[in-house]
Each structure stands twice: as C-alpha cells, then as structure tokens.
Amino acid sequence: GWIFVSVGLLLLAILIMEYKRKKDGVVSRIKKAVKAISAILIFGSMSCNAGPEPIKLGTDSCSFCKMTITDNRFGGEIITKKGKVFKFDDMHCLLSFRKANTIDKSEIKEIGLVNFDEPHNLIEASKAFVLKSNDLRSPMGGNIANFTAKKKLKEVAQKFKGEEVAWVALLNE
C-alpha cells in the first residue's frame, strides 16, 4: 500500500514541477522532490517490524483453535518471512497448526515459545528446553512448558513430574 501511495505522490510532484517548469528551472526542483520522496520511502520502510509480537491475554485468539488466549505460561508464535504472526495458546495448537500445513514450512521465519518461568518473554524454539508433564495442565492438553535454561527446567520438573523433550522430537511426533 505504501508503495502505491509513494508512487502516486512522486507522480503528483513531477506533474506540479512540470507545470511550474514553464515559469522557472524545473530540473533542480524535480531533483529536490525526488530526494525528498526517496527519503520518505526509505524511512517509511525502516519502520516495518517482522518480528514477534507480545501476546495480549484476553484479547488475542489462538490461530489454530480460535480460543481466546488466557494463560500466559503456555503457547507460542510462528512468524512468517513476510512478517505475519500466528499466535497460539498451547504447544498442542502450535504443533497441530504446523503439521496441518496451513502455511508452507519454507515460509516460516522463526518460531517463538512462551517462557514458562517468565511468561511475557518468547524463546527461540531451537534454543528452548522443553518439559512435558501431565501435571502442567495447559489450556489444550499439550502440557508442555518451555525454559531458557536447563536448570530452570529441572527445578520445575521436581514440582511437575515430567520428562525433558527435545524440540526436534516434538516436531516429528
């Protein structure tokens, strides 16, 4: 959309400059207009964010099951190369969404998992330490918690009896 608006503004500027050309030197004005519009386009494109977004509890819905996300200890996000963010309330939904081939796997830029220990932070999936335990009671029964450190996982594993699982193993289930 911004590209079309920018091109329209550029054409409008050139039209105005051509009209004024009859009165005085148009070449210098066109150069100034092109420079100004180019600067606006460059700064406008720099503001685009194609990364993870915070999950808004009670507002955001799961991209798979469509339920409102209410528990900030579970879930995650899939971010595509184009910047679209899919949010999930549970690892079960994230993994099911991925397996259903709703989006092509080659389009996935990154997968962020909710940190069980610090719920408002996302962990890059490949760097996460994953605990699977039926005692966790996650929203959709995935019962999977994610941690940034193995030490934290072991602390929580003492309270919620479970096993450490590799992220790659979850993808292949």
Backbone torsions as a table, in degrees:
resi	resn	phi	psi	omega
1	GLY	NA	-42.7	-179.8
2	TRP	-64.4	-32.8	179.7
3	ILE	-65.1	-43.9	-179.8
4	PHE	-64.6	-42.1	178.1
5	VAL	-62.5	-43.3	-179.3
6	SER	-64.0	-44.2	178.2
7	VAL	-63.0	-40.8	177.4
8	GLY	-61.4	-43.6	177.5
9	LEU	-64.2	-39.9	178.4
10	LEU	-62.4	-45.4	178.7
11	LEU	-64.1	-39.4	177.9
12	LEU	-63.3	-43.1	179.0
13	ALA	-62.6	-42.5	179.4
14	ILE	-64.8	-41.1	179.0
15	LEU	-61.8	-44.3	179.1
16	ILE	-64.8	-41.6	179.9
17	MET	-64.7	-38.6	178.4
18	GLU	-65.5	-37.3	178.7
19	TYR	-64.8	-41.8	-179.5
20	LYS	-77.9	-14.5	-177.5
21	ARG	-59.1	-34.3	-179.8
22	LYS	-62.6	-26.9	-178.6
23	LYS	-86.9	-41.0	-179.7
24	ASP	-155.3	-177.8	-173.2
25	GLY	-57.8	109.9	-175.7
26	VAL	-85.2	-26.0	-174.4
27	VAL	-59.4	-46.2	-179.1
28	SER	-66.6	-35.3	179.3
29	ARG	-69.6	-39.3	178.4
30	ILE	-64.0	-42.2	178.5
31	LYS	-60.2	-43.7	178.7
32	LYS	-63.4	-42.5	-179.3
33	ALA	-65.1	-42.7	178.8
34	VAL	-63.5	-41.7	178.3
35	LYS	-62.8	-44.4	-178.8
36	ALA	-64.7	-45.0	-179.6
37	ILE	-67.4	-38.0	176.8
38	SER	-62.0	-42.2	178.7
39	ALA	-62.8	-42.0	178.8
40	ILE	-62.8	-43.7	178.8
41	LEU	-62.7	-42.5	-179.1
42	ILE	-64.3	-48.7	-179.4
43	PHE	-68.1	-34.0	178.0
44	GLY	-66.6	-38.0	-179.7
45	SER	-75.8	-22.1	179.2
46	MET	-71.9	-22.5	-175.9
47	SER	-80.9	-7.9	-180.0
48	CYS	-68.9	135.1	-179.1
49	ASN	-117.4	122.4	-179.5
50	ALA	-117.0	40.9	-178.7
51	GLY	-119.3	-171.1	-179.1
52	PRO	-64.1	151.6	177.3
53	GLU	-116.7	148.6	175.9
54	PRO	-65.8	142.3	177.3
55	ILE	-83.7	126.0	-179.6
56	LYS	-96.4	106.8	-179.3
57	LEU	-62.4	138.9	179.2
58	GLY	77.5	-6.3	-179.2
59	THR	-118.5	-51.7	-178.5
60	ASP	-73.3	147.1	177.0
61	SER	-111.5	151.3	177.2
62	CYS	-67.8	133.1	-179.6
63	SER	-70.2	-15.1	-179.5
64	PHE	-100.3	-58.0	-175.0
65	CYS	-93.9	-9.1	177.4
66	LYS	69.2	8.6	176.8
67	MET	-77.7	151.8	176.2
68	THR	-68.9	136.2	-179.7
69	ILE	-77.7	120.8	-175.9
70	THR	-124.1	-17.0	-178.5
71	ASP	-112.5	115.8	-174.0
72	ASN	-83.3	5.0	-179.1
73	ARG	-93.3	-12.8	-174.4
74	PHE	-126.4	166.4	173.5
75	GLY	104.1	-161.5	-178.4
76	GLY	173.7	-168.8	-179.7
77	GLU	-140.6	147.4	169.5
78	ILE	-115.5	126.2	179.4
79	ILE	-112.0	127.0	179.7
80	THR	-85.6	168.5	178.8
81	LYS	-64.9	-25.1	178.3
82	LYS	-85.2	-5.3	176.4
83	GLY	99.2	1.5	177.9
84	LYS	-73.4	136.2	-178.0
85	VAL	-112.6	125.5	174.7
86	PHE	-107.3	125.2	-177.0
87	LYS	-107.3	147.9	-175.9
88	PHE	-135.5	145.3	-179.9
89	ASP	-89.9	-10.0	-174.9
90	ASP	-158.3	152.2	177.9
91	MET	-63.3	-31.5	177.3
92	HIS	-57.0	-45.1	-179.2
93	CYS	-67.8	-43.1	179.8
94	LEU	-60.1	-48.0	-178.4
95	LEU	-67.7	-38.9	178.5
96	SER	-65.9	-41.5	177.8
97	PHE	-59.5	-45.2	-179.3
98	ARG	-65.1	-43.1	-179.2
99	LYS	-69.8	-26.8	-179.7
100	ALA	-74.6	-4.4	-179.8
101	ASN	55.2	38.1	176.1
102	THR	-61.0	-37.7	171.2
103	ILE	-125.4	150.2	-179.7
104	ASP	-66.1	136.1	-177.8
105	LYS	-59.5	-28.7	179.4
106	SER	-71.9	-15.9	179.1
107	GLU	-85.4	-9.6	-177.6
108	ILE	-77.9	122.5	177.5
109	LYS	-85.4	-48.0	179.5
110	GLU	-157.7	159.3	175.6
111	ILE	-123.9	125.6	178.1
112	GLY	-111.4	134.8	-179.7
113	LEU	-111.2	140.5	179.9
114	VAL	-67.3	132.0	177.9
115	ASN	-78.1	116.2	-178.1
116	PHE	-60.8	-37.6	-176.0
117	ASP	-76.6	-35.7	177.5
118	GLU	-128.8	84.2	-166.9
119	PRO	-56.1	-21.4	-177.5
120	HIS	-92.4	4.1	178.3
121	ASN	-104.8	145.2	175.2
122	LEU	-106.7	144.0	179.2
123	ILE	-111.8	137.5	173.1
124	GLU	-61.6	128.6	-171.8
125	ALA	-54.7	-41.0	-177.2
126	SER	-68.6	-17.2	-179.4
127	LYS	-103.7	0.1	-175.6
128	ALA	-82.0	148.0	170.3
129	PHE	-102.6	125.1	-168.4
130	VAL	-112.9	131.9	177.4
131	LEU	-115.8	129.8	177.1
132	LYS	-115.2	122.5	-177.9
133	SER	-152.6	132.5	177.6
134	ASN	-67.2	-18.5	179.5
135	ASP	-76.6	-11.9	-177.6
136	LEU	-70.6	-34.9	177.7
137	ARG	56.3	62.1	177.9
138	SER	-78.9	163.9	-172.4
139	PRO	-53.1	-42.4	-175.9
140	MET	-112.0	16.5	175.0
141	GLY	81.6	12.1	175.7
142	GLY	-69.4	-33.6	176.6
143	ASN	50.9	47.6	-179.0
144	ILE	-125.5	130.3	176.9
145	ALA	-118.1	148.7	-176.1
146	ASN	-120.3	143.9	-176.5
147	PHE	-137.3	156.0	177.3
148	THR	-85.9	-20.8	-176.9
149	ALA	-135.9	144.5	179.7
150	LYS	-63.3	-32.2	179.1
151	LYS	-60.9	-44.7	178.4
152	LYS	-64.2	-40.8	178.3
153	LEU	-59.3	-45.6	-178.3
154	LYS	-65.4	-36.4	177.3
155	GLU	-62.2	-47.2	-179.2
156	VAL	-71.2	-32.4	-180.0
157	ALA	-65.0	-23.9	176.3
158	GLN	-70.5	-35.0	179.3
159	LYS	-81.2	-45.8	179.4
160	PHE	-107.4	98.2	-176.9
161	LYS	-57.9	120.5	-179.2
162	GLY	-166.3	-167.6	-177.7
163	GLU	-130.6	149.1	174.6
164	GLU	-76.2	136.4	-178.7
165	VAL	-128.2	141.0	176.6
166	ALA	-78.4	143.3	178.9
167	TRP	-56.9	-40.9	-179.5
168	VAL	-62.8	-36.6	178.6
169	ALA	-65.4	-37.2	177.2
170	LEU	-64.8	-38.8	-179.8
171	LEU	-65.8	-30.1	-176.3
172	ASN	-93.3	-1.4	179.9
173	GLU	-68.4	NA	NA
